Amino acid sequence: MIQVRRAEERYRGGEPEAGIESRHAFSFGPHFDPDNLRFGALIACNEERLAAGAGFDEHPHRDTEIVTWVVEGELTHRDSAGHETTVRPGDLQRLSSAGGVRHVERNDGAGPLRFVQMWLAPLEFGGEPAYEVVRGIADGTPYAVPQAGALLHLRRLADGERTAVPDAARAYVHVVRGAVRLGEEHLAAGDAARITDGAGLELRGLAAAECLVWEMGTEPGYG
């Protein structure tokens, strides 16, 4: 089964007056929707836009796997475990908040910043926080988040190029830019598809496209 959620259906958040614009794919903060709490391990897929100088002040996280994909600009990350990093387009950042961590996310650059941030529920709670950045991750290289029982695939497609969607109990496709066709569905930037028990599906580029594809199982509690 394929369920498509369009970009315009995302919940609008952030603080526009402070240079922060957010678009949430799932129930988030004041936008509570009991019918849209999660899909598999995925509990958030936020599109964030930060103006130069804008950012999220220090705030806490716990028991969440936070994966960030920078689309444009530079993201400055600082956390209570002593990490301070600049994350650029093509870099993948993961913060495993585990038993608890605090961090700051800012646009310290001169231009606009755009990134996609995805939160996943862990299979087990607690433990020590962990952090890493993968620089210039290659197209098609799976990135494992074992704490959540999930794999992330980056797919960059030229017009007419095709790629398989993982055959999995749960797959989530988020179109970062461009447009693709998934089965009979046309997906544009900001659109997403939630796939349950899919098999033999493929993405076909309709224009130069970039997609983030989550592959997830049916671990207990993921429904």
C-alpha positions as a printed Julia matrix, in Angstrom:
223×3 Matrix{Float64}:
  0.0    0.0     0.0
  1.23   3.51   -0.87
 -0.03   6.57    1.0
  1.07   9.92   -0.44
  1.34  13.06    1.67
  1.75  16.29   -0.3
  4.05  19.17    0.58
  1.1   21.49    1.15
 -0.33  19.09    3.76
  2.64  19.59    6.08
  2.03  21.39    9.36
  3.52  24.89    9.35
  5.71  25.72   12.32
  8.81  27.56   13.42
  9.07  31.28   14.12
  8.96  33.18   10.82
  9.58  36.49   12.61
 12.85  34.99   13.91
 13.88  33.65   10.51
 12.8   30.05   11.17
 10.3   28.28    8.9
  9.39  24.64    9.56
  7.22  22.15    7.72
  6.3   19.01    9.68
  5.22  15.73    8.07
  4.04  14.21   11.36
  2.22  15.39   14.47
  4.67  17.81   16.07
  4.57  20.28   18.96
  1.3   22.23   18.95
  0.21  20.42   15.75
 -1.18  17.32   17.48
 -2.77  14.76   15.18
 -3.49  11.38   16.84
 -3.82   9.77   13.4
 -0.38  10.95   12.25
  2.01  10.22   15.1
  4.55   8.02   13.31
  5.27   5.62   10.47
  7.36   2.68   11.58
 10.31   4.04   13.53
  9.94   7.49   11.95
  8.32  10.06   14.25
  9.36  13.3    12.52
 10.43  14.48    9.08
 10.87  18.25    9.27
 11.85  20.6     6.47
 13.68  23.53    8.06
 14.64  26.88    6.59
 16.81  29.26    8.64
 17.73  32.77    7.61
 21.3   33.95    8.15
 21.91  34.34   11.88
 18.8   32.39   12.88
 18.76  29.16   14.83
 17.45  26.96   17.59
 18.85  27.85   21.0
 20.08  25.12   23.33
 17.36  22.54   23.94
 17.24  18.94   25.22
 16.59  15.6    23.53
 16.47  12.06   24.85
 15.69   8.61   23.48
 15.6    9.84   19.89
 17.79   9.15   16.84
 18.1   12.46   14.96
 19.35  12.33   11.36
 19.93  15.59    9.45
 20.47  16.13    5.72
 21.68  19.59    4.68
 20.28  20.73    1.33
 21.61  24.3     1.12
 23.89  26.44    3.26
 25.8   25.47    6.41
 24.45  24.13    9.69
 26.4   24.77   12.88
 25.87  22.1    15.55
 27.07  22.3    19.18
 26.1   19.88   21.93
 26.62  19.22   25.61
 28.92  16.26   24.81
 31.49  18.7    23.42
 30.88  18.34   19.67
 31.0   21.47   17.5
 30.62  20.88   13.76
 29.69  22.64   10.54
 27.52  20.41    8.36
 27.33  21.19    4.62
 25.32  19.95    1.63
 26.05  16.29    0.97
 26.92  15.64    4.62
 24.79  13.4     6.83
 24.64  14.11   10.56
 23.35  11.76   13.26
 22.79  12.62   16.91
 21.84   9.67   19.1
 20.4   11.46   22.14
 20.06   8.22   24.17
 19.81   9.02   27.91
 19.91  12.76   27.26
 21.83  15.51   25.48
 21.42  19.23   24.81
 22.35  20.93   21.55
 22.25  24.13   19.52
 21.51  24.36   15.78
 22.25  27.62   13.97
 22.83  29.23   10.62
 26.08  31.07   11.22
 26.65  31.49    7.47
 25.93  34.49    5.27
 23.25  32.81    3.15
 20.05  30.86    3.76
 20.13  27.38    5.3
 17.8   24.55    4.34
 17.87  21.06    5.83
 15.7   18.0     6.39
 15.71  16.57    9.89
 14.28  13.15   10.67
 13.63  11.69   14.11
 13.39   7.97   14.81
 12.31   6.11   17.93
 15.0    3.77   19.32
 14.46   0.09   19.99
 15.8    0.54   23.53
 15.86   3.58   25.8
 18.77   5.08   27.73
 22.49   4.68   27.15
 25.21   7.14   26.22
 24.7    9.81   23.54
 26.63   9.45   20.28
 27.34  11.76   17.37
 28.81  11.48   13.89
 28.97  13.24   10.53
 29.47  11.39    7.26
 31.03  13.77    4.76
 29.92  13.62    1.12
 27.87  10.44    1.42
 27.71   8.65   -1.92
 24.54   8.12   -3.9
 22.95   4.77   -3.12
 25.12   4.12   -0.06
 22.88   2.88    2.77
 23.36   4.53    6.14
 22.44   2.27    9.06
 20.72   3.49   12.21
 20.77   0.18   14.11
 19.42   1.77   17.27
 16.13   2.27   15.37
 16.33  -0.8    13.14
 16.41   1.39   10.02
 18.48   2.11    6.91
 18.57   5.41    5.03
 19.25   5.41    1.27
 20.18   8.54   -0.67
 18.92   8.48   -4.24
 19.91  11.07   -6.87
 18.14  10.56  -10.19
 18.54  12.17  -13.58
 15.53  12.58  -15.87
 14.39   9.07  -16.84
 16.78   7.29  -14.48
 15.28   4.5   -12.36
 16.11   2.98   -8.99
 14.49   0.29   -6.88
 12.68   1.07   -3.65
 13.77  -1.41   -0.96
 11.38  -4.33   -0.48
 10.62  -3.83    3.19
  7.8   -3.97    5.7
  7.94  -0.17    5.79
  9.56   2.28    3.35
  9.33   6.06    3.49
 10.26   8.2     0.47
 10.83  11.94    0.91
 11.51  14.03   -2.21
 14.09  16.68   -1.35
 14.19  18.31   -4.78
 13.05  17.67   -8.33
 10.26  15.21   -9.13
  9.87  11.44   -9.42
  7.28   8.86  -10.32
  6.52   6.05   -7.88
  4.19   3.55   -9.48
  1.26   5.69  -10.68
  2.07   8.51   -8.28
  3.84  11.75   -9.23
  5.89  13.12   -6.33
  7.32  16.65   -6.3
  9.68  18.38   -3.87
  8.33  18.17   -0.33
  6.03  15.25   -1.12
  6.42  11.92    0.68
  5.17   8.37    0.26
  4.56   5.89    3.07
  4.83   2.36    1.72
  3.64  -0.73    3.58
  4.7   -4.22    2.44
  5.82  -2.9    -0.93
  7.56  -5.15   -3.45
  8.97  -4.48   -6.89
  8.51  -0.71   -6.67
 10.85   1.78   -8.3
 11.44   5.5    -8.49
 11.86   7.16  -11.89
 13.32  10.63  -12.18
 11.08  13.16  -13.96
 13.64  15.92  -13.52
 16.95  16.02  -11.66
 15.77  14.64   -8.32
 17.11  13.89   -4.87
 15.25  11.56   -2.52
 15.73  10.22    0.99
 14.4    6.67    1.35
 13.99   4.97    4.73
 13.91   1.18    4.92
 12.32  -0.12    8.11
 11.17  -3.43    9.54
  8.33  -4.44   11.8
  9.97  -4.27   15.19
  7.63  -4.48   18.2
  5.69  -1.27   18.74
  6.31   0.12   15.27
  2.95  -0.94   13.89
